[in-house]
Amino acid sequence: MAKVSQLMISNILLNQTDTPKFQSIAADLAQAILNGQLVAGEKLTPQRREPGATSAVSYIDMAQNVAIPTDDDGALLRAMATLSQSGAHIDEVLKYQPEAGAQRHHQIGAQWLTRFGTGGAWNRVMVTHGAQHAIAGVLRTVMRPGDTLLTESLSYPGMLALARSMRLQVIGVEMDDQGMLPDALDRAAQTFNSRTLFCSPTLHNPTGSSMSMERREAIAAVVRRRNLLPMEDAVHAAALTHPLPALCTLVPEQSFLVSSFSKVMAPGLRVGYLEASPRWLDKVAASIRADCWMVAPLMPEIATIWPETGEAEHLIGLQRNAIAERLAEAKRLLAGIDMRCAEHYPHLWLPLPQSWRAGSYAASLRQAGVLVRTMDHFAVGRAVTPHAVRIGLNKPASMEQYAAVCGPSWRY
């Protein structure tokens, strides 16, 4: 209850609007839940409802990070039709498989990862139930409770949740507009005697930043000097037509490259690929065997059919077009406002003026029916977070709805 009381006191002291205080407090509590400040099981203060009020509220959710729906449902139907014509493949997906996946699925995964500059060796690739599963497998393999994990000062919330569940100490490394700073990484690795690094060199979430080739080489030099094990998140990078080589390709024998289909095709297709040296893959496979015995083969089979039939590139092309349309509309709506965006990245990074605070801004948007993500959601530890919000362009059902609701709400 202490956290809730602090939020209420802050609201009462700072609320200078005509909005009734109980409504402002309720909005702030809702935003705190979205940001992760209040967790499941936290005791809340009693709430009241005005006479005649209804509980149904319609929001435009621009806080989520999912692929834009395109032709994925049609692609699924076509894949199932293809599978139905292959008795051998139907028989295979109903049997137990090796914990790292069937060889045919490895081969398609290796082909998929070549877009990031890998060599395409299938014996360096394993199949997972999405990127989150791959990250969990690596962390459980290389880390133990109390170990320190280095990452950007703003990092992937799914990884942070895993680290908390494993009782790892996560250390945020200073960033600039290209991402992680090599000198800061070097200092952190030495200071905390860290062994493991998690990073997103291309289309970092939430900032959208990407490292230059020079920066990647400088980070790789630190990795070699400090004998780090980097795990690279390349999920968003899959949308790019010509991404720079992955950081992991510069240190292939001591790194883990993670990718999936979730941000470029269909989030419900829980298929990911992990590339590492064979000695590490064997250890991660043992972790997966203890966790879920094997990756269920039906989803990887669909993920294999899509690249084989050209559906994968078809869907990625549709995704790029949809992102480009929404970025163009966002630039028109927010003309003159300082923001950061990147090609093929379905989010905006919106820094706020000095007079604004991210929590208050997000609460105001919520009252207008728009949900966005503040940086508390990505913050590592208790570091001071930038007053900025991430605005997702991938959720609204139509551009007309997007323009009508968000255009006037985002002006400050």
Secondary structure by P-SEA (a helix, b strand, c coil): caaaaaaaaaaaacccccccaaaaaaaaaaaaaaaccccccccccbbbbccccccbbbbcccccccccccaaaaaaaaaaaaaaacaaaaaaaaccccccccaaaaaaaaaaacccccccccccccccccaaaaaaaaaaacccccbbbbbcccccaaaaaaaaaabbbbbbbbbccccccaaaaaaaaaaacccbbbbbccccccccccccaaaaaaaaaaaaaaccbbbbbcccccccccccccccccccccbbbbccccccccccccbbbbbccaaaaaaaaaaaaacccccccaaaaaaaaaaaaaaaaaaaaaaaaaaaaaaaaaaaaacccccccccccccccccccccccaaaaaaaaaaacbbbbccccccccccccccbbbbbccccccaaaaaacccccccc
